[in-house]
């Protein structure tokens, strides 16, 4: 008899006042390591520096990816889709310097019920470190939903973590990561119970890269590429074809 699926703990983590407060308190160093990757995602967007456009940031959290785009394009407007009121509150504070250029809307990525505040035909959608929290079937559905919400010619980019089905590759990633961050091994071996819960939530639905690119193809995207990759972190995306 197959073992039962592990319980989904996304809500336990991301709608917990205590867990979100702990995550935010330790976010500065993580975000410093990710700034360059988020800037690259902004640079991949096909807009002129002073062009006015509206983009959607899915699973936006505290808005780190949105900030990179708003910095790169001073006339851009952001719609941040987030389902955690705790993360929305933290993000509203973190983005206070961009007041008037962003709006939070409620959207649970585990469902397909997009709010009316997300307009049809947006020119760009981004996501950052959230898609890996979804089961594969839901990833596939989400990519199709993104395609339908994009304007013809619109782009989608996703910055996220992946896993490998090859234990040798996983071990190589881990070795290199520990060399780049000498404190990582000790932190991994001495996780608190809450840190272990957050880690298990982090990896529960993590998927290899290749199937996710296939999901984009199945949704109808073109120009699909891995635009950046380092060990288990990737930046991939594609474009909804322009209208004929």
Secondary structure, 3 states (H helix, E strand, C coil): CCCCCCCCCHHHHHCCHHHHHHHHHCHHHHHHHHHHHHHHHHHHCCCCCCCCCEEEEECCCCCHHHHHHHHHCCCCEEEEEECCHHHHHHHHHHCHHHCCCEEEEECCCCCCCCCCCCCCCEEEEEEECCHHHCCHHHHHHHHHHHHHHEEEEEEEEEEEECCCCCHHHHHHHHHHHHHHCCCHHHHHHCCCHHHHHHHHHHHCCCCCHHHHHHHHHHHCEEEEEEEEEECCEEEEEEEECCCC
